[in-house]
Amino acid sequence: MSNKMFSKEEWGTALEGLRDSCRIFVPVKDGDFHSFVPFENGTVPDFDLKNSRLSPKSVVYPQSERMFEYNLDPDDPEANVLKEAPKEYLPQAIVGIRPCDAHAFQIVKLNFDNPEYSDPYWVRRFESTVLVGLGCNEPCSTCFCTSVGGGPFSEKGLDALLFDLGERVLAKGLTEKGDEFLENAEVGKEADESILKEAEGLGSSASDKITTDIPTDRLKEKVVNELFGASFWEDVAFACLNCGTCTYLCPTCWCFDIQDEVMGKQGDRIRNWDSCMFPLFTLEGSGHNPRSNKFQRVRQRFMHKLKYYVDKYDNGVQCSGCGRCVRYCPVNIDIRQVAELMNEYETESA
């Protein structure tokens, strides 16, 4: 695997050259926050960030996506026939993705690509994407990636990993896709052993800066129905506004709804992100809603991430420790505290 060294100026030049081989998404400062946007003429990447407000999951899994199209013209012999909407799966790269967000793709992959079924849109777009990570020199106080199978410089799910060494950038290839991406860079040079040791030390010191964790070691042994009926759910949900901020910011939330939209005689079938926190999410055609109460929806979110996922996949929790839901929840509901309640829960005596 290749290890290339760049000055900051060379790295910018390299990215501009790499645009010829694929579409590149980079973090850009947008007001007080950062967002991942296509790297085009005039775009100014900003790799001096804690993390983006929204994860770049939308590059692979768009917030709204046309699946099929149809027409309602009674004179057309193909009226009411669903046809797959045109799509492109061109090579693309997300440069500057944090390791927690790359780890999140691996968590989500179990839902969209498994032995039972495969989502062709997600899979083809994911397979055409190169993930170039950016290690976290200074993790946020709300980060807890090290306790859910990741780390500030974790290589899990990445094709290449960047180390910010001040005036220099080390790019470490991790897969064939990552090596090919870096080899297309027209500048930079092979990193020597001293640079690799410096990068290794940076990764170790960053992990030591994460002082918060999330207890998960006993979740697997809990009885689902007992945890479901625990008395603490009303207290956990008391302040919740059901705004959906936590689910829309979460890189591992995958819920969606499919709707038809018609204008005139033309129709589209569209998949949109949805949220288990919304009252309409489980509203049935009959008018019945199995989660009509707020605490039921809050319970569903945490049970799904911290229990149902654990039981089904036996692959850790459905969380990559990015801390977005902790930072941005308007009423300060903290998944770390809820995880502790669930992890330490003992059956209440009658």
BELZIHU-V499694 format. One record per residue. N is the residue number from 1. SS is DSSP state (alpha for helix, beta for strand, coil for the rest). PSI is psi in degrees with one decimal (NA if undefined). D_LAST is the distance of its C-alpha to the last C-alpha in Angstrom with 1 decimal. Layout:
[[N,SS,PSI,D_LAST] [N,SS,PSI,D_LAST]]
This chain:
[[1,coil,145.0,59.9] [2,coil,148.6,61.9] [3,beta,109.3,61.4] [4,beta,143.3,63.5] [5,beta,135.1,64.3] [6,beta,148.1,65.1] [7,beta,164.6,66.1] [8,alpha,-38.4,64.2] [9,alpha,-41.2,67.3] [10,alpha,-36.6,67.7] [11,alpha,-40.7,64.1] [12,alpha,-41.1,64.8] [13,alpha,-40.5,67.9] [14,alpha,-43.4,66.2] [15,alpha,-41.2,63.6] [16,alpha,-39.0,66.4] [17,alpha,-33.9,68.1] [18,alpha,-16.2,64.9] [19,coil,-21.3,64.6] [20,coil,-22.8,67.4] [21,coil,-21.2,65.3] [22,coil,166.9,62.0] [23,beta,130.3,60.2] [24,beta,135.8,58.5] [25,beta,132.6,55.6] [26,beta,157.2,55.4] [27,beta,134.0,53.5] [28,beta,137.5,55.4] [29,beta,129.0,54.6] [30,beta,92.6,53.9] [31,coil,-121.9,53.8] [32,coil,-0.6,51.0] [33,beta,171.8,49.4] [34,beta,145.2,50.5] [35,beta,152.2,50.6] [36,beta,123.7,51.9] [37,beta,160.9,55.0] [38,beta,137.9,57.9] [39,coil,101.7,60.5] [40,coil,178.6,63.6] [41,coil,128.1,66.8] [42,coil,-13.9,66.0] [43,coil,133.7,62.4] [44,coil,101.1,61.7] [45,coil,147.5,58.9] [46,coil,101.5,56.9] [47,coil,5.1,55.2] [48,coil,71.5,54.5] [49,coil,155.3,51.0] [50,coil,-56.3,47.4] [51,coil,161.8,46.3] [52,coil,153.0,46.8] [53,coil,-50.5,44.5] [54,coil,139.2,44.1] [55,coil,158.8,44.0] [56,alpha,25.4,47.0] [57,alpha,-24.1,44.9] [58,alpha,-16.6,46.8] [59,alpha,-32.4,49.9] [60,coil,-32.8,48.4] [61,coil,83.3,45.9] [62,coil,149.6,47.6] [63,coil,-35.2,45.7] [64,beta,135.3,47.7] [65,beta,125.1,49.5] [66,beta,122.9,51.8] [67,beta,-48.2,51.0] [68,beta,160.2,53.4] [69,beta,156.0,56.1] [70,beta,168.6,57.7] [71,beta,158.0,60.1] [72,coil,22.8,60.2] [73,coil,114.3,64.0] [74,coil,-17.9,64.9] [75,coil,-6.0,68.3] [76,coil,124.4,66.8] [77,coil,-19.6,66.4] [78,coil,20.0,63.4] [79,coil,141.3,61.6] [80,coil,15.3,57.8] [81,coil,122.6,58.0] [82,coil,129.2,55.6] [83,beta,138.3,57.3] [84,beta,131.7,55.7] [85,coil,142.1,56.4] [86,coil,138.8,58.9] [87,coil,155.9,57.3] [88,coil,139.6,58.6] [89,coil,60.6,57.1] [90,coil,154.5,59.5] [91,coil,137.3,59.0] [92,beta,162.1,57.1] [93,beta,138.6,55.7] [94,beta,110.0,53.1] [95,beta,121.5,54.6] [96,beta,9.6,52.5] [97,beta,136.8,49.1] [98,coil,149.4,46.6] [99,alpha,-33.4,45.0] [100,alpha,-36.2,41.5] [101,alpha,-30.5,42.8] [102,alpha,-40.9,44.6] [103,alpha,-37.4,41.5] [104,alpha,-36.9,39.8] [105,alpha,-36.3,42.3] [106,alpha,-35.9,41.3] [107,alpha,-46.4,37.7] [108,alpha,-32.2,38.8] [109,alpha,-31.9,41.2] [110,alpha,-25.1,38.4] [111,alpha,-39.4,37.8] [112,alpha,-14.4,41.4] [113,beta,96.5,43.1] [114,coil,172.0,41.4] [115,coil,-22.8,42.3] [116,coil,-40.6,40.8] [117,coil,159.5,42.6] [118,beta,129.2,44.8] [119,coil,108.7,45.5] [120,alpha,-32.8,49.3] [121,alpha,-49.7,49.6] [122,alpha,-46.6,47.1] [123,alpha,-47.2,48.4] [124,alpha,-37.1,52.1] [125,alpha,-38.3,51.7] [126,alpha,-42.2,49.6] [127,alpha,-22.8,52.2] [128,coil,5.6,55.0] [129,beta,133.7,53.4] [130,beta,129.5,54.2] [131,beta,109.4,51.5] [132,beta,104.0,53.3] [133,beta,159.9,50.8] [134,beta,113.1,51.3] [135,coil,152.5,49.7] [136,coil,104.4,47.9] [137,coil,-37.7,49.9] [138,coil,85.0,47.7] [139,coil,152.2,44.1] [140,coil,158.1,42.3] [141,coil,-20.1,39.8] [142,coil,0.5,37.1] [143,coil,140.6,38.0] [144,coil,35.4,35.7] [145,alpha,-31.1,37.5] [146,alpha,-20.3,37.7] [147,alpha,1.6,34.0] [148,coil,28.9,33.9] [149,coil,12.0,36.9] [150,coil,-153.4,39.8] [151,coil,163.5,41.9] [152,coil,-26.9,44.6] [153,coil,30.3,47.3] [154,coil,140.9,45.3] [155,coil,0.4,47.5] [156,coil,121.8,44.8] [157,coil,-2.9,46.0] [158,coil,153.1,49.2] [159,coil,-24.7,52.8] [160,beta,157.4,54.3] [161,beta,131.7,53.1] [162,beta,139.4,55.0] [163,beta,120.9,55.2] [164,beta,107.4,56.4] [165,coil,38.6,58.7] [166,coil,-102.5,60.2] [167,coil,-1.3,63.6] [168,beta,159.1,62.9] [169,beta,125.2,60.5] [170,beta,128.3,59.7] [171,beta,117.2,58.7] [172,beta,117.1,57.2] [173,beta,138.3,57.3] [174,coil,-24.0,54.3] [175,coil,173.4,55.1] [176,alpha,-39.9,58.2] [177,alpha,-41.3,57.5] [178,alpha,-41.6,57.1] [179,alpha,-43.6,60.3] [180,alpha,-40.6,62.2] [181,alpha,-46.8,61.1] [182,alpha,-34.3,62.3] [183,alpha,-24.2,65.5] [184,coil,-12.0,66.5] [185,coil,128.9,66.6] [186,coil,-8.5,70.3] [187,coil,179.6,69.9] [188,coil,164.7,68.1] [189,beta,165.4,68.7] [190,beta,133.4,67.0] [191,coil,140.9,64.8] [192,coil,176.8,65.8] [193,alpha,-35.7,63.7] [194,alpha,-36.6,63.5] [195,alpha,-40.4,62.0] [196,alpha,-37.7,59.3] [197,alpha,-38.3,58.4] [198,alpha,-41.5,58.2] [199,alpha,-39.0,55.8] [200,alpha,-41.2,53.7] [201,alpha,-35.5,53.4] [202,alpha,-41.2,52.5] [203,alpha,-40.1,49.5] [204,alpha,-43.1,48.3] [205,alpha,-33.5,48.6] [206,alpha,-40.0,46.8] [207,alpha,-35.1,43.7] [208,alpha,-19.2,43.6] [209,coil,-9.7,43.5] [210,coil,112.7,40.0] [211,coil,1.3,37.7] [212,coil,153.0,34.4] [213,coil,-179.7,32.2] [214,coil,115.8,29.1] [215,coil,127.3,26.6] [216,coil,0.0,26.1] [217,coil,-21.3,26.1] [218,coil,3.1,22.5] [219,coil,-38.2,22.2] [220,coil,-35.3,23.4] [221,coil,-13.2,20.8] [222,coil,142.8,17.8] [223,coil,126.5,16.3] [224,alpha,-51.6,17.6] [225,alpha,-32.9,15.0] [226,alpha,-42.3,12.2] [227,alpha,-38.0,14.7] [228,alpha,-36.9,15.7] [229,coil,11.1,12.4] [230,coil,149.9,12.1] [231,coil,-10.2,12.0] [232,coil,-8.4,15.4] [233,alpha,-36.7,17.6] [234,alpha,-40.5,18.4] [235,alpha,-41.3,19.6] [236,alpha,-40.6,21.6] [237,alpha,-8.1,23.3] [238,coil,-48.1,24.0] [239,coil,-9.6,27.6] [240,coil,139.1,28.5] [241,coil,-2.1,31.6] [242,coil,36.0,31.4] [243,coil,-21.8,35.0] [244,coil,3.6,34.7] [245,alpha,-44.8,36.5] [246,alpha,-41.5,34.2] [247,alpha,-34.8,34.7] [248,alpha,-29.8,38.4] [249,alpha,-21.5,39.0] [250,coil,128.3,36.9] [251,coil,-11.5,39.2] [252,coil,3.8,36.6] [253,coil,134.0,35.6] [254,coil,4.0,37.4] [255,coil,142.2,36.2] [256,beta,164.0,39.1] [257,beta,151.9,40.2] [258,beta,124.9,43.4] [259,beta,153.2,45.6] [260,beta,133.5,49.1] [261,beta,129.3,51.5] [262,beta,135.2,54.8] [263,beta,117.4,57.9] [264,coil,-121.3,60.8] [265,coil,8.4,61.1] [266,beta,137.6,59.5] [267,beta,149.7,55.8] [268,beta,140.5,53.6] [269,beta,120.3,50.3] [270,beta,137.5,48.5] [271,beta,128.5,45.4] [272,beta,144.6,43.8] [273,beta,144.0,41.0] [274,coil,175.8,37.9] [275,coil,133.2,34.5] [276,coil,-8.1,30.9] [277,coil,-10.8,30.6] [278,coil,137.6,32.9] [279,alpha,-32.9,31.7] [280,alpha,-11.9,34.5] [281,alpha,-39.7,33.5] [282,alpha,12.9,31.3] [283,beta,124.5,33.0] [284,coil,162.5,34.1] [285,coil,-28.0,37.4] [286,coil,-15.0,35.8] [287,coil,-12.3,34.5] [288,coil,142.4,30.8] [289,beta,109.4,29.1] [290,coil,-14.2,25.9] [291,coil,62.6,25.4] [292,coil,-21.4,26.7] [293,coil,146.9,24.4] [294,alpha,-44.8,25.3] [295,alpha,-28.5,22.0] [296,alpha,-36.7,22.0] [297,alpha,-39.3,25.4] [298,alpha,-43.0,24.6] [299,alpha,-41.7,21.6] [300,alpha,-43.3,24.1] [301,alpha,-49.4,26.6] [302,alpha,-35.9,24.5] [303,alpha,-38.8,22.7] [304,alpha,-49.2,26.2] [305,alpha,-36.1,27.9] [306,alpha,-4.6,25.3] [307,alpha,-57.6,23.4] [308,alpha,-45.1,25.2] [309,alpha,-42.6,28.6] [310,alpha,-45.7,27.5] [311,alpha,-38.4,26.2] [312,alpha,-44.0,29.3] [313,alpha,-17.5,32.1] [314,coil,48.5,30.8] [315,coil,39.6,33.2] [316,coil,-167.9,31.4] [317,coil,164.2,29.9] [318,coil,64.1,31.7] [319,coil,136.9,33.0] [320,coil,4.5,36.3] [321,coil,25.4,35.6] [322,coil,-24.8,38.3] [323,coil,6.4,36.3] [324,alpha,-43.6,37.8] [325,alpha,-29.5,34.5] [326,alpha,-44.0,33.8] [327,alpha,-37.0,37.4] [328,alpha,-3.6,37.8] [329,coil,123.6,34.5] [330,coil,-13.9,35.6] [331,coil,15.4,32.3] [332,coil,35.9,31.7] [333,coil,130.8,28.6] [334,coil,115.8,28.8] [335,alpha,-27.1,27.8] [336,alpha,-39.5,27.8] [337,alpha,-38.7,25.1] [338,alpha,-40.1,22.9] [339,alpha,-39.2,23.7] [340,alpha,-42.1,22.5] [341,alpha,-44.8,19.2] [342,alpha,-42.2,18.8] [343,alpha,-35.6,20.5] [344,coil,2.7,18.4] [345,coil,134.4,14.9] [346,coil,143.6,12.3] [347,coil,129.2,9.1] [348,coil,136.3,6.4] [349,coil,147.3,3.8] [350,coil,NA,0.0]]
